[in-house]
Amino acid sequence: MYLKIGNKKIEIEVANTFWRRLKGFLFVLEPIETGLCYPHCRSIHTYMMCQPIDIVMTDKNYTILYLYSHFRSEKIIFPKKKVYYTFELPLGCCEKLKVGKKLNVLFEKEEAS
């Protein structure tokens, strides 16, 4: 899966296993260049993260409901209503996004066309 934000294409990994959801970007020291998508996720924390990230929360149709730019370590986003997907993205991704707009999600089968 990929997100197209402006003219930048970001590779997204779907965190659909217990261990992948648990690990996330915890203890990652090198700069984050890819993103994570958490389906069925209405809240997150950034405890034990080594760097800030951008967070986007959407509904099932990828309509942006909440944006958190430069979200630092040791913070919590408590459960939000109507949120279905939570995306953890590299810094700077939220600058070109707006609440109420749709995320431009590209799936691998769409890549070939």
ChimeraX commands (.cxc) that place a marker at each C-alpha (Angstrom):
marker #1 position 0.00,0.00,0.00 radius 0.5
marker #1 position 1.17,3.55,-0.70 radius 0.5
marker #1 position -0.01,7.04,0.19 radius 0.5
marker #1 position 0.38,9.81,-2.31 radius 0.5
marker #1 position 0.77,13.14,-0.52 radius 0.5
marker #1 position 1.47,16.01,-2.89 radius 0.5
marker #1 position 4.09,14.68,-5.29 radius 0.5
marker #1 position 5.57,12.34,-2.67 radius 0.5
marker #1 position 4.74,8.61,-2.55 radius 0.5
marker #1 position 5.11,6.94,0.86 radius 0.5
marker #1 position 5.21,3.18,1.29 radius 0.5
marker #1 position 2.78,2.00,3.98 radius 0.5
marker #1 position 2.94,-1.29,5.85 radius 0.5
marker #1 position -0.34,-2.60,7.26 radius 0.5
marker #1 position 0.14,-3.57,10.90 radius 0.5
marker #1 position -2.25,-6.50,11.01 radius 0.5
marker #1 position -0.46,-8.86,13.42 radius 0.5
marker #1 position -0.25,-8.54,17.18 radius 0.5
marker #1 position 3.53,-8.17,17.21 radius 0.5
marker #1 position 3.64,-5.62,14.37 radius 0.5
marker #1 position 0.96,-3.53,16.07 radius 0.5
marker #1 position 2.81,-3.75,19.37 radius 0.5
marker #1 position 6.22,-2.80,17.92 radius 0.5
marker #1 position 5.16,0.01,15.58 radius 0.5
marker #1 position 8.02,2.51,15.49 radius 0.5
marker #1 position 9.17,1.82,19.06 radius 0.5
marker #1 position 12.95,2.09,19.49 radius 0.5
marker #1 position 13.53,3.06,15.82 radius 0.5
marker #1 position 16.64,5.25,15.74 radius 0.5
marker #1 position 17.11,5.86,12.01 radius 0.5
marker #1 position 14.89,8.49,10.34 radius 0.5
marker #1 position 11.40,7.17,9.54 radius 0.5
marker #1 position 10.81,7.15,5.78 radius 0.5
marker #1 position 7.83,4.76,5.53 radius 0.5
marker #1 position 4.48,4.64,7.29 radius 0.5
marker #1 position 2.32,2.23,9.23 radius 0.5
marker #1 position -1.43,1.70,8.93 radius 0.5
marker #1 position -3.34,0.32,11.90 radius 0.5
marker #1 position -6.80,-0.95,10.90 radius 0.5
marker #1 position -9.48,-0.95,13.65 radius 0.5
marker #1 position -7.40,1.50,15.72 radius 0.5
marker #1 position -8.97,4.50,17.44 radius 0.5
marker #1 position -6.15,5.44,19.83 radius 0.5
marker #1 position -2.35,5.21,20.07 radius 0.5
marker #1 position 0.58,6.07,22.30 radius 0.5
marker #1 position 4.14,7.10,21.53 radius 0.5
marker #1 position 5.86,5.84,24.67 radius 0.5
marker #1 position 9.41,4.57,24.01 radius 0.5
marker #1 position 9.55,6.19,20.57 radius 0.5
marker #1 position 12.85,7.88,19.75 radius 0.5
marker #1 position 11.53,10.52,17.34 radius 0.5
marker #1 position 8.35,12.48,16.57 radius 0.5
marker #1 position 5.94,11.39,13.81 radius 0.5
marker #1 position 2.85,12.66,12.02 radius 0.5
marker #1 position -0.43,10.88,12.74 radius 0.5
marker #1 position -3.51,10.75,10.52 radius 0.5
marker #1 position -6.79,9.18,11.67 radius 0.5
marker #1 position -9.45,8.33,9.07 radius 0.5
marker #1 position -12.78,6.59,8.72 radius 0.5
marker #1 position -13.36,3.43,6.62 radius 0.5
marker #1 position -13.42,5.50,3.41 radius 0.5
marker #1 position -10.04,7.15,4.18 radius 0.5
marker #1 position -11.64,10.53,4.90 radius 0.5
marker #1 position -9.35,12.39,7.30 radius 0.5
marker #1 position -10.93,12.96,10.70 radius 0.5
marker #1 position -7.90,14.01,12.80 radius 0.5
marker #1 position -4.37,15.23,12.03 radius 0.5
marker #1 position -1.51,15.36,14.53 radius 0.5
marker #1 position 1.62,17.01,13.20 radius 0.5
marker #1 position 4.99,16.53,14.92 radius 0.5
marker #1 position 3.54,14.21,17.59 radius 0.5
marker #1 position 6.28,13.75,20.20 radius 0.5
marker #1 position 7.27,10.80,22.35 radius 0.5
marker #1 position 5.50,9.99,25.63 radius 0.5
marker #1 position 2.07,11.14,24.41 radius 0.5
marker #1 position -1.33,9.44,24.12 radius 0.5
marker #1 position -4.22,9.95,21.72 radius 0.5
marker #1 position -7.30,8.71,23.54 radius 0.5
marker #1 position -10.03,6.84,21.60 radius 0.5
marker #1 position -11.77,8.94,18.95 radius 0.5
marker #1 position -15.24,8.27,17.60 radius 0.5
marker #1 position -15.70,7.14,13.98 radius 0.5
marker #1 position -11.95,6.45,13.50 radius 0.5
marker #1 position -11.17,3.21,11.67 radius 0.5
marker #1 position -7.60,3.61,10.34 radius 0.5
marker #1 position -4.70,5.25,12.11 radius 0.5
marker #1 position -1.60,6.07,10.06 radius 0.5
marker #1 position 1.82,6.76,11.56 radius 0.5
marker #1 position 3.78,8.76,8.98 radius 0.5
marker #1 position 7.16,10.49,8.61 radius 0.5
marker #1 position 7.42,14.10,9.72 radius 0.5
marker #1 position 6.07,16.67,7.29 radius 0.5
marker #1 position 3.26,14.57,5.84 radius 0.5
marker #1 position 0.47,16.46,7.62 radius 0.5
marker #1 position 1.46,19.80,6.06 radius 0.5
marker #1 position -0.34,19.02,2.79 radius 0.5
marker #1 position -3.38,17.27,4.32 radius 0.5
marker #1 position -6.65,18.72,5.59 radius 0.5
marker #1 position -9.39,17.37,7.81 radius 0.5
marker #1 position -12.41,16.36,5.71 radius 0.5
marker #1 position -10.35,15.49,2.61 radius 0.5
marker #1 position -9.65,11.93,1.46 radius 0.5
marker #1 position -6.25,10.29,1.67 radius 0.5
marker #1 position -4.92,9.25,-1.72 radius 0.5
marker #1 position -4.37,5.53,-1.03 radius 0.5
marker #1 position -2.78,3.42,-3.76 radius 0.5
marker #1 position -2.87,-0.35,-3.58 radius 0.5
marker #1 position -0.32,-2.55,-5.36 radius 0.5
marker #1 position -2.74,-3.73,-8.03 radius 0.5
marker #1 position -3.38,-0.07,-8.93 radius 0.5
marker #1 position 0.36,0.52,-9.27 radius 0.5
marker #1 position 0.58,-1.50,-12.48 radius 0.5
marker #1 position -1.97,0.72,-14.26 radius 0.5
marker link #1:1,2 radius 0.2
marker link #1:2,3 radius 0.2
marker link #1:3,4 radius 0.2
marker link #1:4,5 radius 0.2
marker link #1:5,6 radius 0.2
marker link #1:6,7 radius 0.2
marker link #1:7,8 radius 0.2
marker link #1:8,9 radius 0.2
marker link #1:9,10 radius 0.2
marker link #1:10,11 radius 0.2
marker link #1:11,12 radius 0.2
marker link #1:12,13 radius 0.2
marker link #1:13,14 radius 0.2
marker link #1:14,15 radius 0.2
marker link #1:15,16 radius 0.2
marker link #1:16,17 radius 0.2
marker link #1:17,18 radius 0.2
marker link #1:18,19 radius 0.2
marker link #1:19,20 radius 0.2
marker link #1:20,21 radius 0.2
marker link #1:21,22 radius 0.2
marker link #1:22,23 radius 0.2
marker link #1:23,24 radius 0.2
marker link #1:24,25 radius 0.2
marker link #1:25,26 radius 0.2
marker link #1:26,27 radius 0.2
marker link #1:27,28 radius 0.2
marker link #1:28,29 radius 0.2
marker link #1:29,30 radius 0.2
marker link #1:30,31 radius 0.2
marker link #1:31,32 radius 0.2
marker link #1:32,33 radius 0.2
marker link #1:33,34 radius 0.2
marker link #1:34,35 radius 0.2
marker link #1:35,36 radius 0.2
marker link #1:36,37 radius 0.2
marker link #1:37,38 radius 0.2
marker link #1:38,39 radius 0.2
marker link #1:39,40 radius 0.2
marker link #1:40,41 radius 0.2
marker link #1:41,42 radius 0.2
marker link #1:42,43 radius 0.2
marker link #1:43,44 radius 0.2
marker link #1:44,45 radius 0.2
marker link #1:45,46 radius 0.2
marker link #1:46,47 radius 0.2
marker link #1:47,48 radius 0.2
marker link #1:48,49 radius 0.2
marker link #1:49,50 radius 0.2
marker link #1:50,51 radius 0.2
marker link #1:51,52 radius 0.2
marker link #1:52,53 radius 0.2
marker link #1:53,54 radius 0.2
marker link #1:54,55 radius 0.2
marker link #1:55,56 radius 0.2
marker link #1:56,57 radius 0.2
marker link #1:57,58 radius 0.2
marker link #1:58,59 radius 0.2
marker link #1:59,60 radius 0.2
marker link #1:60,61 radius 0.2
marker link #1:61,62 radius 0.2
marker link #1:62,63 radius 0.2
marker link #1:63,64 radius 0.2
marker link #1:64,65 radius 0.2
marker link #1:65,66 radius 0.2
marker link #1:66,67 radius 0.2
marker link #1:67,68 radius 0.2
marker link #1:68,69 radius 0.2
marker link #1:69,70 radius 0.2
marker link #1:70,71 radius 0.2
marker link #1:71,72 radius 0.2
marker link #1:72,73 radius 0.2
marker link #1:73,74 radius 0.2
marker link #1:74,75 radius 0.2
marker link #1:75,76 radius 0.2
marker link #1:76,77 radius 0.2
marker link #1:77,78 radius 0.2
marker link #1:78,79 radius 0.2
marker link #1:79,80 radius 0.2
marker link #1:80,81 radius 0.2
marker link #1:81,82 radius 0.2
marker link #1:82,83 radius 0.2
marker link #1:83,84 radius 0.2
marker link #1:84,85 radius 0.2
marker link #1:85,86 radius 0.2
marker link #1:86,87 radius 0.2
marker link #1:87,88 radius 0.2
marker link #1:88,89 radius 0.2
marker link #1:89,90 radius 0.2
marker link #1:90,91 radius 0.2
marker link #1:91,92 radius 0.2
marker link #1:92,93 radius 0.2
marker link #1:93,94 radius 0.2
marker link #1:94,95 radius 0.2
marker link #1:95,96 radius 0.2
marker link #1:96,97 radius 0.2
marker link #1:97,98 radius 0.2
marker link #1:98,99 radius 0.2
marker link #1:99,100 radius 0.2
marker link #1:100,101 radius 0.2
marker link #1:101,102 radius 0.2
marker link #1:102,103 radius 0.2
marker link #1:103,104 radius 0.2
marker link #1:104,105 radius 0.2
marker link #1:105,106 radius 0.2
marker link #1:106,107 radius 0.2
marker link #1:107,108 radius 0.2
marker link #1:108,109 radius 0.2
marker link #1:109,110 radius 0.2
marker link #1:110,111 radius 0.2
marker link #1:111,112 radius 0.2
marker link #1:112,113 radius 0.2
view
